[in-house]
């Protein structure tokens, strides 16, 4: 699996905060979820940014004028071959950790799992889809060995 780890490029563009999870653990989370969902990752960029940065991206590409925790750009998204980019706002992750009264590590792990579920074909447009994706996030946060400590 170590060669697979090279399929994930992690960049931190936030000047004040670092991710609360190590790069190795981020990679384990991603491969754990995608393996369980029978998906094969070819390449994934992960960019950690500020609320200001993600708001600009959200407005430009999705026509939403607000910051969000994660934006997933699937470039080639079939279960047999995933190529994508995650844009994650560390500011939003911190704010949501406070809002939901959980640790930064737990909230960042949840956001990463959420992104992987989107790559695997889950959506969260309707309330039924939101319930399903949230239950899958909870499943992974409690059942993948790499996630037990969150």
Phi, psi and omega per residue, in radians:
X1 nan -0.351 -3.109
X2 -1.036 -0.642 3.068
X3 -1.142 -0.592 3.091
X4 -1.099 -0.543 -3.121
X5 -1.051 -0.461 3.113
X6 -1.240 -0.163 3.127
X7 -1.400 -0.086 -3.135
X8 -2.090 2.077 3.099
X9 -1.849 2.104 -3.083
X10 -1.946 2.178 3.120
X11 -2.149 2.369 3.030
X12 -1.920 1.891 3.122
X13 -1.728 0.081 3.115
X14 -1.483 2.209 -3.063
X15 -1.391 -0.367 -3.062
X16 -1.839 -0.517 -3.039
X17 -2.141 2.600 3.021
X18 -1.938 2.708 3.047
X19 -1.013 2.512 -3.101
X20 -1.460 0.071 3.133
X21 -2.218 2.456 3.127
X22 -1.150 2.723 3.099
X23 -1.029 -0.665 3.127
X24 -1.100 -0.724 3.131
X25 -1.219 -0.672 3.068
X26 -0.991 -0.799 -3.138
X27 -1.113 -0.707 3.122
X28 -1.100 -0.718 3.106
X29 -1.047 -0.869 -3.083
X30 -1.072 -0.859 -3.125
X31 -1.182 -0.563 3.090
X32 -1.103 -0.852 -3.137
X33 -1.144 -0.881 -3.076
X34 -1.109 -0.654 3.083
X35 -1.088 -0.804 3.126
X36 -1.097 -0.522 -3.140
X37 -1.590 0.170 3.118
X38 1.006 0.754 3.106
X39 -2.061 2.584 3.113
X40 -2.004 2.183 -3.131
X41 -1.552 2.223 3.010
X42 -1.643 -0.769 3.112
X43 -2.850 2.502 3.112
X44 -2.499 2.203 2.959
X45 -1.656 2.354 3.000
X46 -2.137 2.127 3.138
X47 -2.079 2.061 3.066
X48 -1.582 2.246 -3.027
X49 -2.392 -3.096 3.077
X50 -1.616 2.964 3.032
X51 -1.036 -0.704 -3.130
X52 -1.058 -0.782 -3.137
X53 -1.123 -0.818 -3.068
X54 -1.223 -0.532 3.085
X55 -1.114 -0.744 3.103
X56 -1.056 -0.786 3.141
X57 -1.139 -0.765 3.133
X58 -1.058 -0.742 -3.130
X59 -1.195 -0.789 -3.078
X60 -1.163 -0.810 -3.001
X61 -1.717 -0.484 -3.072
X62 -2.037 -0.041 3.120
X63 1.070 0.551 3.065
X64 -1.973 2.115 -3.062
X65 -1.677 1.097 3.095
X66 -2.806 2.750 3.072
X67 -1.375 2.663 3.078
X68 -2.395 2.946 -3.102
X69 -1.337 -0.671 -3.117
X70 -2.551 2.497 2.940
X71 -2.150 2.297 -3.137
X72 -1.940 2.143 3.055
X73 -1.927 1.767 3.055
X74 -1.428 2.092 -3.134
X75 -1.580 -0.682 3.044
X76 -2.461 1.819 -2.952
X77 -2.136 1.428 2.933
X78 -2.152 2.605 -3.116
X79 -0.960 -0.463 -3.122
X80 -1.427 -0.289 -3.035
X81 -2.774 1.680 -3.123
X82 -1.770 2.230 2.977
X83 -2.283 2.210 -3.016
X84 -2.780 3.083 3.068
X85 -2.413 2.362 3.006
X86 -1.884 2.264 2.954
X87 -1.912 2.092 -3.064
X88 -2.161 2.205 3.085
X89 -1.523 1.983 3.090
X90 -1.170 -0.505 3.069
X91 -1.116 -0.775 -3.116
X92 -1.192 -0.679 3.105
X93 -1.065 -0.761 3.123
X94 -1.109 -0.794 3.141
X95 -1.102 -0.722 3.136
X96 -1.213 -0.586 3.081
X97 -1.077 -0.745 3.077
X98 -1.150 -0.790 -3.110
X99 -1.050 -0.765 -3.080
X100 -1.661 0.066 3.088
X101 0.943 0.936 3.073
X102 -2.306 2.986 -3.140
X103 -1.287 2.755 3.052
X104 -1.035 -0.708 3.133
X105 -1.047 -0.790 -3.132
X106 -1.120 -0.780 -3.104
X107 -1.171 -0.710 3.100
X108 -1.144 -0.721 3.091
X109 -1.045 -0.746 3.133
X110 -1.075 -0.761 -3.133
X111 -1.110 -0.723 3.129
X112 -1.158 -0.767 3.076
X113 -1.044 -0.761 3.134
X114 -1.000 -0.795 3.108
X115 -1.065 -0.735 3.116
X116 -1.117 -0.668 3.115
X117 -1.139 -0.668 3.051
X118 -1.063 -0.761 3.110
X119 -1.087 -0.532 -3.112
X120 -1.420 -0.068 3.069
X121 1.973 -0.038 3.116
X122 -1.392 2.548 3.084
X123 -2.130 2.932 3.097
X124 -2.461 0.687 3.128
X125 -1.403 -0.811 -3.119
X126 -1.653 2.874 3.121
X127 -1.129 -0.600 3.099
X128 -1.141 -0.749 3.100
X129 -1.131 -0.690 3.108
X130 -1.088 -0.725 3.093
X131 -1.078 -0.772 -3.121
X132 -1.132 -0.830 -3.101
X133 -1.146 -0.640 3.097
X134 -1.143 -0.712 3.123
X135 -1.160 -0.605 3.090
X136 -1.219 -0.681 3.052
X137 -1.009 -0.842 3.140
X138 -1.071 -0.699 3.098
X139 -1.012 -0.884 -3.103
X140 -1.186 -0.686 3.136
X141 -1.118 -0.463 -3.115
X142 -1.803 -0.237 -3.012
X143 -2.079 -0.231 3.083
X144 -1.554 2.222 -3.056
X145 -0.902 -0.691 -3.128
X146 -1.137 -0.312 -3.071
X147 -1.765 -0.106 -3.060
X148 -1.015 -0.554 -3.076
X149 -1.371 -0.068 -3.134
X150 -1.566 nan nan
